[in-house]
Amino acid sequence: MECWTDRERLARRLKSLTEFMAVKPWLGTIREPSGWQEAPGMDEAPRATAAVDFVHGFRAADCRSQLAYAGDCSRIVYFAASLGIVLEIDTHRQWYNREHTDDILSLAVHPEGHTVATGERGKTPKIVVWDIHSGATLQVMKGFHRRGISGLAFSRSGSLLASIGLDDDHSIAIYSLEDAALIASGKGDRAKILDVAFNGEKTMITVGKRHVKFWTIKSGAGELASKKGIFGRKATSNVVVAAAFVGDDAVTGQADGSLYLWKDRNCKLVRSGVHSKAINSLDAVASGAGVPGVLVSGAKDGLVVLWSDQLMPIWIANLTELPPEIRSLVPDVRSVSAMQGKVLVGTLAAEIYELTIAVGEDEHNFEVARLGEGHYKGELWGMAVHPSMANVATAGDDGTIRVWDTVGKRQFICIEVDAKVRALAYSPAGTNIHLAAALYTGVVNVYSEDLGEQVASTKLSDKWIQVMKYSPNGETLAVGAHDQAIYLLETNSYSRRAVCRGHSSYITNLDWSADSKILQSTCGAYELLFWSADDAKQIKSASDLRDTTWATWTVTLGWPVQFIWPDGVDGTDINSVDRHNTELLATADDSGKLKLFRYPAAVKGARYHEYGGHKMAEASSRSVGMTARSCSGSSRAREVASKPPEVENTWKTAKGQRMEHERNEDEDEDEHEDEHEHEDEHEDEHELVLALPHV
């Protein structure tokens, strides 16, 4: 990944803006349809509106302890992008807090379960305290922290809230929940603080790399006093990842998989030999919570362990041994939360599991249900809507292709491939529907409708492929690559029959005419070109095509979309457009906004509806896939409520022998230190969320 300074990034943007506004090479190809007259109301916003229907996934890569039960086991709370999310388990219904304007990084639940606090990233980030039952904002704290808020913790009564910043000193703030007042603050540590936990109302602990500090709030002074923890001879690891209080004693989870018990500020007990890798999350079990034991831990080795008050393991669940139908793609446990005989688990692969504890003669006896999943690595590029069912396929840098039921709001197919996937395309409705997937390696794989069979694979380019479209008659697949070429494949054998060459930059978007005879395409140099599908020759007279009926409109340049561009933007600000029928146009942009225009957007200053939820940095500005079908109540995807067979996602396991945990004895502490030292480099990776709006 390239790293740019703010000055370099600004210089690149100004250069792109200058080229976009001064050259505008597509202007010569803009022609209005014959006899065009502006209809009344063309400058008005469309009648259709959109709302988030469901969000799949959560921010997993660079956060921990980001899922929790809320009040009881009927609801869970977590976050994705800039949305705080509540999921009601029995009804599979979500509601949201939308107060944040940047990516959420941290979460804490009030001890009574009725209130949630979430912290965001940004130049001057804010903390939002909101109601679990409605999603309504109750308090906003802003002004103290810089860059981001990486940790939050409520005091035992819930009257105070501690927060950790991402400034150079990882500053600590203590707020009163009654009036959102800042009552105390102080510098944390130059090393990144990885967790914070309260004990009562006046004391707390922060942990990180070579960092354990015990803090006291000085009443009335607005200050925090700290004392360093003393590791002593028993300790073998000073990289501390997670913390919790059991009674008045602190327990910390180490990068080497051991647990440390602290008396006052001294390490008095080291418990090792259970977890073999870093303990990412700890949750102290509240008295009367219906969970035997006092502490639950989750670690990178895939184990979830329930501990007694003597820090002896009394129950172990191994996520690496789940059955195939609900197996974890990356069973690295990032979050645990225990309540009422259950443990909520979040993994690095953005999977949400609920484990039901069954402690008895077999310490490994448990039931497991998967409550959700999502893309989890890098960027999400590929999205395709099934031609006749209410399904959407997505693919991205995590090397998975997934199919989602937009009615049941669940994933029902997921396959793994051996490369990043950057584009998807369904063939038209017919007897043999195919899903084509373009890999980062320049290869196109074609799968059967259920992804159970790979029917073809062809290497087209040494550069990666950004866009693909089937012709309406299904006879040709057009593939646009970063080598500036458009490859035309005949779909009987998926062999290459022609290549369109003429663009001066990488291909960004494609559309077919309704009769499958003409292609239009755009590229990174802001060219809009037209092609004959028969011989792949460029058609240079735009006037000859002014009355062409296009099967789709996804190119970001052209007469029908000329006024979607606000003043002062460059050619990369709008990443995706999609037309629904002849009335509605949706756009997705760099700021994470979805906009709905009337189609065509041929009137300057036309009004539109705007919606948030995603929040993207420049490096992944094209990570939003979008289709107008998914935001129209009258679309075919909504009309056809065909639902795939439900997949059984509950599993019981009761193994008679103790599980053997694989351990690599050669993993030394330096590896763990490097892992957590560089973890904040992942903060520019965006959680991979499928948000399906509806009218």
C-alpha positions as CSV (number, residue, x, y, z in Angstrom):
1,M,0.0,0.0,0.0
2,E,1.4,3.4,-1.0
3,C,1.7,5.9,1.8
4,W,1.1,9.6,1.0
5,T,1.6,12.7,3.1
6,D,-1.2,15.2,3.4
7,R,0.7,17.6,1.1
8,E,1.3,14.8,-1.6
9,R,-2.4,13.8,-1.4
10,L,-3.5,17.4,-1.8
11,A,-1.2,17.9,-4.8
12,R,-2.5,14.7,-6.5
13,R,-6.1,15.8,-6.0
14,L,-5.4,19.3,-7.3
15,K,-3.7,17.8,-10.4
16,S,-6.6,15.5,-11.0
17,L,-9.1,18.3,-10.5
18,T,-7.3,20.5,-13.0
19,E,-7.2,17.7,-15.6
20,F,-10.9,16.9,-15.0
21,M,-12.2,20.4,-15.2
22,A,-9.9,21.7,-18.0
23,V,-9.7,18.8,-20.4
24,K,-13.1,17.0,-20.0
25,P,-12.4,14.8,-23.0
26,W,-15.9,13.2,-22.8
27,L,-17.7,16.5,-23.6
28,G,-17.2,15.9,-27.3
29,T,-19.3,12.7,-27.0
30,I,-22.3,14.1,-25.2
31,R,-25.4,14.3,-27.4
32,E,-28.9,14.8,-26.2
33,P,-31.6,12.5,-27.7
34,S,-33.4,13.7,-30.7
35,G,-36.3,15.9,-29.9
36,W,-35.3,16.2,-26.2
37,Q,-37.4,18.7,-24.2
38,E,-37.0,19.3,-20.5
39,A,-40.1,17.9,-18.7
40,P,-41.6,19.8,-15.8
41,G,-40.2,18.8,-12.4
42,M,-36.9,17.5,-13.8
43,D,-35.0,19.7,-11.3
44,E,-36.9,18.1,-8.4
45,A,-35.7,15.3,-6.2
46,P,-37.2,11.9,-7.1
47,R,-40.3,10.6,-5.4
48,A,-38.5,7.4,-4.4
49,T,-36.5,7.5,-1.2
50,A,-34.1,4.9,0.4
51,A,-33.4,3.5,3.9
52,V,-30.8,1.1,5.1
53,D,-32.5,-2.3,5.2
54,F,-29.7,-4.4,6.7
55,V,-25.9,-4.3,7.3
56,H,-23.9,-7.4,6.9
57,G,-20.5,-7.6,8.8
58,F,-18.7,-5.4,11.4
59,R,-15.3,-3.8,11.7
60,A,-13.1,-6.7,12.6
61,A,-9.6,-6.1,11.3
62,D,-8.3,-3.4,13.7
63,C,-10.7,-3.4,16.6
64,R,-11.3,-5.7,19.6
65,S,-14.2,-6.3,22.0
66,Q,-16.5,-4.6,19.4
67,L,-19.6,-6.8,20.0
68,A,-21.6,-7.2,23.2
69,Y,-24.9,-8.3,24.6
70,A,-27.1,-5.4,25.5
71,G,-29.1,-5.9,28.7
72,D,-30.0,-9.5,28.0
73,C,-29.3,-12.1,25.3
74,S,-32.0,-11.1,23.0
75,R,-30.1,-8.2,21.5
76,I,-26.5,-7.6,20.5
77,V,-24.7,-4.3,19.7
78,Y,-21.8,-3.6,17.4
79,F,-20.6,-1.3,14.6
80,A,-19.8,-1.1,11.0
81,A,-18.5,2.0,9.1
82,S,-20.2,5.0,10.8
83,L,-23.3,3.1,12.0
84,G,-23.9,1.9,15.5
85,I,-26.0,-1.3,15.1
86,V,-28.4,-3.3,17.3
87,L,-29.4,-6.7,16.1
88,E,-32.5,-8.4,17.7
89,I,-31.6,-12.1,17.4
90,D,-35.0,-13.8,17.3
91,T,-36.4,-11.5,14.6
92,H,-33.1,-10.8,12.8
93,R,-34.1,-7.2,12.8
94,Q,-31.6,-4.3,13.0
95,W,-31.9,-0.6,14.0
96,Y,-29.2,2.0,14.0
97,N,-27.6,5.1,15.5
98,R,-26.5,7.4,12.7
99,E,-24.9,10.2,14.7
100,H,-21.3,9.5,13.7
101,T,-19.7,11.1,10.7
102,D,-16.6,8.9,10.5
103,D,-15.7,5.3,11.1
104,I,-16.5,3.9,14.5
105,L,-13.5,2.4,16.3
106,S,-14.7,1.6,19.8
107,L,-17.7,0.5,21.8
108,A,-18.8,0.1,25.5
109,V,-22.1,-1.0,26.9
110,H,-23.6,0.5,30.1
111,P,-23.6,-2.0,33.0
112,E,-27.4,-2.0,33.0
113,G,-27.5,-2.6,29.3
114,H,-29.7,0.2,28.2
115,T,-27.1,2.6,26.8
116,V,-24.2,2.3,24.4
117,A,-21.1,4.5,23.9
118,T,-19.3,4.5,20.6
119,G,-16.1,6.4,19.6
120,E,-15.1,7.4,16.0
121,R,-11.9,8.3,14.1
122,G,-11.3,11.8,12.6
123,K,-9.4,15.0,13.2
124,T,-11.7,15.9,16.1
125,P,-13.5,12.7,16.9
126,K,-16.6,12.5,19.0
127,I,-18.1,10.0,21.4
128,V,-21.8,9.3,21.0
129,V,-23.9,7.9,23.8
130,W,-27.1,6.4,22.5
131,D,-30.2,4.4,23.6
132,I,-30.1,0.7,22.9
133,H,-33.9,0.4,22.4
134,S,-34.3,3.1,19.8
135,G,-30.8,4.1,18.5
136,A,-31.6,7.7,19.6
137,T,-28.6,9.9,20.6
138,L,-28.5,10.8,24.2
139,Q,-25.1,12.6,24.6
140,V,-22.3,13.7,22.4
141,M,-18.8,14.4,23.8
142,K,-16.3,16.2,21.5
143,G,-13.3,18.5,21.6
144,F,-10.7,16.7,23.7
145,H,-9.4,13.8,21.6
146,R,-7.5,14.0,18.3
147,R,-7.3,11.4,15.4
148,G,-9.6,8.9,16.9
149,I,-11.0,7.1,20.0
150,S,-9.6,3.6,20.3
151,G,-11.1,2.5,23.6
152,L,-14.1,3.1,25.9
153,A,-15.1,1.8,29.3
154,F,-18.0,2.6,31.7
155,S,-17.5,2.7,35.4
156,R,-19.2,0.0,37.5
157,S,-22.3,2.2,38.2
158,G,-22.3,3.6,34.6
159,S,-22.1,7.2,35.8
160,L,-18.6,7.7,34.3
161,L,-17.1,6.9,30.9
162,A,-13.4,6.6,30.1
163,S,-12.0,7.1,26.6
164,I,-8.6,6.5,25.0
165,G,-7.4,8.8,22.2
166,L,-5.1,8.1,19.2
167,D,-3.0,11.2,19.6
168,D,0.7,10.8,20.2
169,D,0.2,10.6,24.0
170,H,-2.9,8.3,23.7
171,S,-4.6,10.7,26.1
172,I,-7.3,9.6,28.5
173,A,-10.5,11.4,29.3
174,I,-13.1,10.8,31.9
175,Y,-16.7,12.1,31.3
176,S,-19.7,12.4,33.4
177,L,-22.7,10.7,31.7
178,E,-25.1,13.0,33.5
179,D,-24.1,16.2,31.6
180,A,-21.4,14.9,29.2
181,A,-18.8,17.1,31.1
182,L,-15.1,16.3,31.0
183,I,-14.2,15.8,34.6
184,A,-10.6,14.5,34.3
185,S,-7.9,13.9,31.7
186,G,-4.3,13.0,31.4
187,K,-1.6,11.6,29.1
188,G,-1.7,7.9,28.7
189,D,1.5,6.6,27.0
190,R,3.6,7.1,23.9
191,A,3.0,3.5,23.1
192,K,-0.5,2.6,21.8
193,I,-3.0,1.7,24.5
194,L,-4.8,-1.5,23.6
195,D,-7.5,-1.7,26.3
196,V,-9.0,0.1,29.3
197,A,-11.2,-1.2,32.1
198,F,-12.8,0.4,35.2
199,N,-12.8,-0.9,38.7
200,G,-15.6,0.8,40.7
201,E,-15.8,4.6,40.2
202,K,-12.3,5.9,40.9
203,T,-9.8,3.4,39.6
204,M,-9.0,1.8,36.3
205,I,-6.3,0.0,34.3
206,T,-4.9,0.7,30.8
207,V,-2.7,-1.8,28.9
208,G,-0.5,-2.0,25.8
209,K,3.0,-2.8,24.6
210,R,5.2,-2.8,27.7
211,H,2.4,-0.9,29.4
212,V,0.3,-1.6,32.4
213,K,-0.9,1.4,34.4
214,F,-3.3,1.7,37.3
215,W,-5.1,5.0,37.4
216,T,-6.9,7.0,40.1
217,I,-9.3,9.9,39.5
218,K,-8.5,12.8,41.7
219,S,-11.8,14.1,43.0
220,G,-12.3,17.8,42.1
221,A,-8.9,18.2,40.6
222,G,-9.7,17.2,37.1
223,E,-6.5,15.1,37.0
224,L,-5.6,11.4,36.7
225,A,-2.8,9.9,38.8
226,S,-1.1,6.7,37.6
227,K,1.3,4.0,38.8
228,K,3.0,1.5,36.6
229,G,2.2,-2.2,37.0
230,I,5.1,-4.3,38.3
231,F,5.5,-7.4,36.2
232,G,7.9,-9.2,38.5
233,R,9.8,-12.4,37.9
234,K,6.7,-14.5,37.1
235,A,5.8,-12.5,34.0
236,T,7.3,-13.7,30.7
237,S,5.4,-11.3,28.4
238,N,5.1,-7.5,28.6
239,V,2.9,-7.0,25.6
240,V,-0.6,-6.7,27.1
241,V,-3.6,-6.9,24.8
242,A,-6.7,-7.1,27.0
243,A,-7.8,-6.2,30.5
244,A,-10.7,-6.8,32.9
245,F,-11.5,-6.7,36.6
246,V,-12.6,-9.7,38.6
247,G,-13.7,-8.3,41.8
248,D,-11.1,-5.7,42.7
249,D,-8.3,-7.7,41.0
250,A,-7.2,-6.9,37.5
251,V,-6.7,-9.7,35.0
252,T,-4.7,-9.1,31.8
253,G,-4.5,-11.1,28.6
254,Q,-1.0,-11.3,27.1
255,A,0.3,-11.5,23.6
256,D,1.8,-15.0,24.3
257,G,-1.6,-16.3,25.4
258,S,-1.1,-16.3,29.1
259,L,-3.3,-14.6,31.8
260,Y,-1.9,-12.4,34.5
261,L,-3.6,-11.8,37.8
262,W,-2.7,-8.5,39.5
263,K,-3.0,-7.7,43.2
264,D,-2.8,-3.9,43.7
265,R,-0.3,-3.2,40.9
266,N,1.8,-6.3,41.2
267,C,1.6,-9.4,39.0
268,K,0.9,-12.2,41.4
269,L,-0.2,-15.1,39.2
270,V,0.6,-16.3,35.7
271,R,-1.7,-18.8,34.1
272,S,-0.3,-20.3,30.8
273,G,-0.7,-23.5,28.7
274,V,-4.3,-23.0,27.6
275,H,-4.2,-20.2,25.0
276,S,-1.3,-20.5,22.6
277,K,-1.6,-17.1,20.9
278,A,-2.6,-13.5,21.9
279,I,-5.6,-13.1,24.1
280,N,-7.6,-10.4,22.2
281,S,-10.6,-10.0,24.5
282,L,-11.6,-10.5,28.1
283,D,-15.1,-10.2,29.6
284,A,-15.7,-10.3,33.4
285,V,-18.8,-12.3,34.1
286,A,-21.2,-10.3,36.2
287,S,-22.7,-11.9,39.3
288,G,-26.0,-13.5,38.6
289,A,-25.3,-13.6,34.8
290,G,-26.1,-17.3,34.6
291,V,-22.6,-18.1,33.4
292,P,-20.4,-20.4,35.6
293,G,-17.0,-18.9,36.2
294,V,-15.8,-15.3,36.6
295,L,-14.1,-14.5,33.3
296,V,-14.3,-15.4,29.6
297,S,-11.3,-15.0,27.2
298,G,-11.0,-15.1,23.4
299,A,-7.7,-15.5,21.6
300,K,-6.1,-15.6,18.2
301,D,-5.8,-19.4,18.5
302,G,-9.6,-19.7,18.1
303,L,-10.3,-20.8,21.7
304,V,-13.0,-19.3,23.9
305,V,-12.3,-20.2,27.5
306,L,-14.4,-19.8,30.7
307,W,-12.2,-19.4,33.8
308,S,-12.9,-20.0,37.5
309,D,-12.1,-17.5,40.3
310,Q,-8.7,-19.3,40.6
311,L,-8.1,-18.7,36.9
312,M,-8.5,-22.4,36.1
313,P,-10.2,-23.3,32.8
314,I,-13.6,-24.9,33.3
315,W,-15.0,-24.7,29.8
316,I,-13.3,-24.5,26.4
317,A,-14.8,-23.9,22.9
318,N,-12.6,-24.4,19.9
319,L,-13.7,-22.4,16.8
320,T,-11.1,-24.2,14.6
321,E,-13.2,-27.4,14.9
322,L,-16.6,-26.1,13.8
323,P,-18.5,-28.2,11.2
324,P,-18.0,-27.2,7.5
325,E,-21.4,-25.5,7.1
326,I,-20.6,-22.9,9.8
327,R,-16.8,-23.1,9.9
328,S,-14.9,-19.9,10.5
329,L,-12.8,-18.6,7.6
330,V,-10.4,-17.0,10.1
331,P,-11.0,-18.3,13.6
332,D,-9.1,-15.5,15.3
333,V,-11.4,-14.4,18.2
334,R,-11.5,-10.6,18.4
335,S,-14.4,-10.2,20.9
336,V,-16.2,-12.1,23.6
337,S,-19.2,-11.2,25.7
338,A,-20.9,-13.5,28.3
339,M,-24.4,-13.5,29.6
340,Q,-27.2,-15.9,30.7
341,G,-25.3,-19.0,29.8
342,K,-24.2,-17.8,26.4
343,V,-21.0,-16.3,25.0
344,L,-21.1,-13.9,22.0
345,V,-18.0,-14.2,19.8
346,G,-16.7,-12.1,17.0
347,T,-13.9,-13.3,14.7
348,L,-11.3,-11.6,12.5
349,A,-13.4,-12.8,9.5
350,A,-16.3,-10.7,10.6
351,E,-18.3,-13.7,11.8
352,I,-20.7,-13.5,14.7
353,Y,-21.2,-16.7,16.7
354,E,-23.3,-17.4,19.8
355,L,-22.1,-20.3,22.0
356,T,-24.4,-21.9,24.6
357,I,-22.4,-23.1,27.5
358,A,-23.0,-26.7,28.7
359,V,-20.7,-27.3,31.6
360,G,-20.6,-30.8,32.9
361,E,-18.4,-33.9,32.7
362,D,-17.2,-32.7,29.3
363,E,-15.6,-29.3,29.4
364,H,-15.9,-29.0,25.6
365,N,-19.7,-29.4,25.4
366,F,-21.4,-26.5,23.7
367,E,-23.9,-25.5,21.1
368,V,-23.1,-22.9,18.5
369,A,-25.1,-20.7,16.1
370,R,-23.8,-18.3,13.6
371,L,-25.7,-15.0,13.8
372,G,-24.0,-13.1,11.0
373,E,-21.0,-12.7,8.7
374,G,-19.5,-10.3,6.2
375,H,-16.4,-9.5,4.1
376,Y,-13.5,-8.8,6.3
377,K,-10.3,-7.9,4.5
378,G,-9.2,-5.0,2.2
379,E,-11.8,-3.5,0.0
380,L,-15.2,-4.6,-1.4
381,W,-15.4,-4.1,-5.2
382,G,-17.6,-6.7,-6.8
383,M,-21.4,-6.6,-6.7
384,A,-24.0,-8.2,-9.0
385,V,-27.8,-8.6,-8.8
386,H,-29.3,-11.9,-9.7
387,P,-31.4,-11.5,-12.9
388,S,-34.5,-13.1,-11.6
389,M,-34.2,-13.7,-7.8
390,A,-33.9,-11.5,-4.8
391,N,-30.2,-12.3,-4.4
392,V,-27.1,-10.2,-4.5
393,A,-23.5,-11.5,-5.0
394,T,-20.5,-9.7,-3.6
395,A,-16.8,-10.2,-3.7
396,G,-13.7,-8.4,-2.6
397,D,-10.1,-8.5,-1.4
398,D,-10.8,-11.2,1.2
399,G,-10.9,-13.7,-1.7
400,T,-14.5,-14.8,-1.1
401,I,-17.6,-14.7,-3.3
402,R,-20.8,-14.5,-1.4
403,V,-24.5,-14.6,-2.3
404,W,-27.0,-12.9,-0.1
405,D,-30.7,-13.3,0.2
406,T,-32.1,-9.8,0.4
407,V,-35.5,-11.0,1.7
408,G,-34.2,-13.3,4.4
409,K,-31.2,-10.9,5.0
410,R,-28.7,-13.7,5.2
411,Q,-25.7,-15.1,3.4
412,F,-26.5,-18.5,1.9
413,I,-23.5,-19.2,-0.3
414,C,-19.8,-18.5,0.3
415,I,-16.8,-19.8,-1.6
416,E,-13.1,-19.0,-1.4
417,V,-10.9,-18.3,-4.4
418,D,-7.1,-17.9,-4.5
419,A,-6.9,-14.2,-5.3
420,K,-8.7,-10.8,-4.7
421,V,-11.9,-10.5,-6.6
422,R,-12.6,-7.1,-8.2
423,A,-15.7,-7.5,-10.4
424,L,-18.8,-9.8,-10.7
425,A,-21.4,-10.2,-13.4
426,Y,-24.5,-12.4,-13.6
427,S,-25.5,-13.6,-17.1
428,P,-29.1,-12.8,-18.2
429,A,-32.0,-14.9,-17.0
430,G,-32.3,-18.2,-18.8
431,T,-31.8,-21.9,-18.4
432,N,-28.1,-21.7,-17.3
433,I,-27.3,-18.6,-15.3
434,H,-23.6,-18.0,-14.7
435,L,-21.7,-15.8,-12.3
436,A,-18.5,-14.4,-13.7
437,A,-15.7,-13.3,-11.3
438,A,-12.8,-11.2,-12.3
439,L,-9.6,-11.8,-10.2
440,Y,-6.9,-9.3,-9.4
441,T,-4.5,-11.6,-11.5
442,G,-6.3,-10.8,-14.8
443,V,-8.2,-14.1,-14.8
444,V,-11.9,-14.5,-15.3
445,N,-13.6,-17.5,-13.5
446,V,-17.1,-18.4,-14.5
447,Y,-19.3,-20.4,-12.0
448,S,-22.6,-22.1,-12.1
449,E,-25.5,-20.2,-10.5
450,D,-25.1,-22.0,-7.1
451,L,-21.3,-21.5,-7.3
452,G,-20.9,-25.3,-7.0
453,E,-19.1,-25.7,-10.3
454,Q,-16.5,-23.7,-12.1
455,V,-17.5,-23.9,-15.7
456,A,-14.7,-21.8,-17.3
457,S,-11.5,-20.0,-16.5
458,T,-9.5,-17.8,-18.8
459,K,-6.4,-15.5,-18.4
460,L,-7.0,-12.3,-20.2
461,S,-4.5,-9.7,-18.9
462,D,-1.4,-9.2,-16.8
463,K,-3.3,-6.3,-15.2
464,W,-6.3,-6.5,-12.9
465,I,-9.9,-6.4,-14.1
466,Q,-12.3,-3.7,-12.8
467,V,-15.5,-4.2,-14.7
468,M,-17.5,-6.9,-16.6
469,K,-21.0,-6.9,-18.3
470,Y,-22.9,-9.6,-20.1
471,S,-24.7,-8.5,-23.3
472,P,-28.5,-8.5,-22.9
473,N,-28.8,-11.5,-25.3
474,G,-26.2,-13.4,-23.1
475,E,-23.9,-14.2,-26.0
476,T,-21.0,-12.0,-25.1
477,L,-19.2,-11.1,-21.9
478,A,-17.3,-7.7,-22.0
479,V,-14.3,-7.5,-19.6
480,G,-12.6,-4.1,-18.9
481,A,-9.0,-4.3,-17.6
482,H,-6.3,-2.0,-16.3
483,D,-4.3,-2.7,-19.5
484,Q,-6.7,-0.2,-21.3
485,A,-8.4,-3.0,-23.2
486,I,-11.9,-4.4,-23.3
487,Y,-12.0,-8.1,-24.0
488,L,-15.1,-9.7,-25.7
489,L,-15.7,-13.3,-24.8
490,E,-18.3,-15.5,-26.5
491,T,-20.2,-17.3,-23.7
492,N,-20.4,-20.8,-25.3
493,S,-16.8,-21.5,-24.4
494,Y,-15.7,-18.2,-22.8
495,S,-13.0,-17.9,-25.4
496,R,-11.8,-14.5,-26.5
497,R,-13.2,-13.4,-29.9
498,A,-12.2,-9.7,-30.0
499,V,-10.5,-6.9,-28.2
500,C,-11.5,-3.2,-28.1
501,R,-8.4,-1.0,-28.0
502,G,-8.4,2.8,-28.0
503,H,-8.6,4.1,-24.4
504,S,-5.6,5.9,-23.0
505,S,-6.1,4.7,-19.4
506,Y,-7.6,1.8,-17.4
507,I,-11.2,0.8,-18.0
508,T,-13.6,1.9,-15.3
509,N,-17.2,1.2,-16.5
510,L,-19.1,-0.5,-19.3
511,D,-22.7,-0.6,-20.7
512,W,-24.4,-2.5,-23.5
513,S,-27.1,-1.3,-25.8
514,A,-30.4,-3.0,-25.4
515,D,-29.9,-4.8,-28.8
516,S,-26.4,-6.1,-27.7
517,K,-24.8,-4.4,-30.7
518,I,-23.0,-1.5,-29.1
519,L,-20.8,-0.9,-26.1
520,Q,-20.0,2.3,-24.3
521,S,-17.0,2.6,-21.9
522,T,-15.2,5.0,-19.7
523,C,-11.6,5.0,-18.4
524,G,-9.3,6.7,-15.9
525,A,-8.5,9.5,-18.4
526,Y,-12.2,10.5,-18.4
527,E,-12.8,9.3,-21.9
528,L,-16.3,8.1,-23.0
529,L,-15.9,5.8,-26.1
530,F,-18.3,3.7,-28.1
531,W,-17.7,0.3,-29.8
532,S,-19.2,-2.1,-32.3
533,A,-19.7,-5.4,-30.6
534,D,-19.4,-7.3,-33.9
535,D,-15.8,-6.3,-34.8
536,A,-14.6,-4.4,-31.7
537,K,-14.1,-1.2,-33.8
538,Q,-14.5,2.2,-32.2
539,I,-17.6,4.2,-33.3
540,K,-16.4,7.8,-33.5
541,S,-19.6,9.6,-34.2
542,A,-21.5,10.1,-31.0
543,S,-24.3,11.8,-32.9
544,D,-25.1,8.5,-34.6
545,L,-25.7,7.0,-31.1
546,R,-27.7,9.8,-29.5
547,D,-31.0,7.7,-29.7
548,T,-29.4,4.4,-28.7
549,T,-31.4,2.6,-26.0
550,W,-29.0,1.4,-23.3
551,A,-29.7,-1.8,-21.4
552,T,-28.0,-0.3,-18.3
553,W,-26.4,3.0,-17.5
554,T,-23.4,2.6,-15.1
555,V,-20.8,4.9,-16.8
556,T,-20.2,8.0,-14.7
557,L,-19.8,10.2,-17.8
558,G,-22.4,11.1,-20.5
559,W,-25.4,13.2,-21.3
560,P,-27.8,11.5,-18.8
561,V,-25.4,11.9,-15.9
562,Q,-23.7,15.2,-16.7
563,F,-25.1,17.0,-13.7
564,I,-24.4,14.5,-11.0
565,W,-21.0,16.2,-10.6
566,P,-21.0,19.0,-8.1
567,D,-18.7,22.0,-8.5
568,G,-15.1,21.5,-7.4
569,V,-14.8,17.7,-7.7
570,D,-12.5,15.7,-9.9
571,G,-13.2,12.7,-12.0
572,T,-12.6,10.2,-9.2
573,D,-15.1,11.6,-6.7
574,I,-18.1,9.7,-8.0
575,N,-17.3,6.0,-8.2
576,S,-20.5,4.2,-9.2
577,V,-23.8,5.1,-10.9
578,D,-26.7,2.9,-11.7
579,R,-30.0,3.7,-13.5
580,H,-33.3,2.0,-12.5
581,N,-35.8,1.8,-15.4
582,T,-36.0,5.3,-16.9
583,E,-36.8,7.3,-13.8
584,L,-34.2,6.9,-11.0
585,L,-30.4,7.2,-10.9
586,A,-28.3,6.3,-7.9
587,T,-24.7,7.4,-7.3
588,A,-22.0,6.5,-4.8
589,D,-19.1,8.8,-4.0
590,D,-15.8,9.3,-2.2
591,S,-17.5,10.7,0.9
592,G,-19.5,7.5,1.4
593,K,-22.8,9.0,0.3
594,L,-25.5,7.4,-1.7
595,K,-27.5,9.9,-3.7
596,L,-30.8,9.4,-5.6
597,F,-31.5,11.7,-8.7
598,R,-34.2,11.8,-11.2
599,Y,-33.1,10.2,-14.5
600,P,-31.8,11.7,-16.7
601,A,-29.7,14.1,-14.5
602,A,-29.8,16.6,-17.3
603,V,-30.7,19.7,-15.4
604,K,-28.0,21.7,-13.7
605,G,-28.6,22.1,-10.0
606,A,-31.2,19.3,-9.8
607,R,-32.1,18.3,-6.3
608,Y,-31.5,14.8,-4.9
609,H,-31.8,12.7,-1.8
610,E,-28.6,11.9,0.1
611,Y,-27.9,9.1,2.5
612,G,-24.8,8.2,4.7
613,G,-23.6,5.1,6.4
614,H,-20.3,4.2,4.6
615,K,-17.2,6.2,5.4
616,M,-14.2,5.8,3.1
617,A,-10.7,7.1,2.9
618,E,-9.2,8.1,-0.4
619,A,-7.2,4.9,-0.7
620,S,-10.3,2.8,-1.0
621,S,-12.6,5.3,-2.7
622,R,-14.0,2.6,-5.1
623,S,-14.9,0.1,-2.3
624,V,-18.7,1.0,-2.6
625,G,-20.5,-1.3,-5.0
626,M,-24.0,-0.1,-5.7
627,T,-27.0,-0.9,-7.8
628,A,-30.2,1.1,-8.3
629,R,-32.2,-2.2,-8.3
630,S,-31.4,-2.6,-4.6
631,C,-33.0,0.8,-3.7
632,S,-36.2,0.4,-5.7
633,G,-39.3,-1.1,-4.2
634,S,-40.6,-2.0,-7.6
635,S,-37.4,-3.6,-8.9
636,R,-37.3,-7.2,-10.0
637,A,-35.1,-8.1,-7.1
638,R,-38.0,-7.0,-4.8
639,E,-40.8,-8.4,-6.9
640,V,-39.4,-11.9,-7.0
641,A,-39.4,-13.0,-3.4
642,S,-37.7,-16.4,-4.1
643,K,-35.8,-17.5,-1.1
644,P,-33.1,-20.2,-1.0
645,P,-33.4,-23.1,1.3
646,E,-32.5,-22.2,4.9
647,V,-29.2,-23.5,6.0
648,E,-29.1,-25.2,9.4
649,N,-26.6,-23.1,11.4
650,T,-26.9,-24.7,14.8
651,W,-24.4,-27.4,15.9
652,K,-23.9,-29.4,19.0
653,T,-20.5,-30.8,19.9
654,A,-19.6,-33.0,22.8
655,K,-16.1,-34.4,22.5
656,G,-15.0,-37.0,25.0
657,Q,-11.3,-36.2,24.9
658,R,-9.5,-33.0,25.7
659,M,-8.8,-31.0,22.6
660,E,-5.1,-30.8,21.6
661,H,-4.1,-27.2,20.8
662,E,-1.4,-26.8,18.2
663,R,1.3,-24.5,19.4
664,N,4.3,-23.2,17.6
665,E,6.9,-23.0,20.3
666,D,9.1,-20.9,18.1
667,E,6.8,-17.9,18.2
668,D,8.6,-15.5,20.3
669,E,7.5,-12.3,21.9
670,D,9.0,-10.1,19.2
671,E,6.4,-11.4,16.8
672,H,3.6,-10.5,19.1
673,E,5.1,-7.1,19.7
674,D,5.4,-6.4,15.9
675,E,1.8,-7.6,15.4
676,H,0.3,-5.1,17.9
677,E,2.8,-2.3,17.2
678,H,1.7,-2.2,13.5
679,E,-1.9,-2.9,14.1
680,D,-3.0,0.7,13.6
681,E,-1.7,0.5,10.0
682,H,-4.9,-1.4,9.3
683,E,-7.1,1.5,10.2
684,D,-7.3,2.6,6.6
685,E,-8.9,-0.8,5.7
686,H,-12.7,-0.5,5.6
687,E,-15.1,-2.9,7.1
688,L,-16.7,-4.7,4.3
689,V,-20.4,-4.2,4.6
690,L,-23.3,-4.9,2.3
691,A,-26.0,-2.4,3.0
692,L,-29.2,-2.9,1.0
693,P,-31.5,0.1,0.8
694,H,-35.2,0.0,-0.1
695,V,-37.8,2.5,-0.9
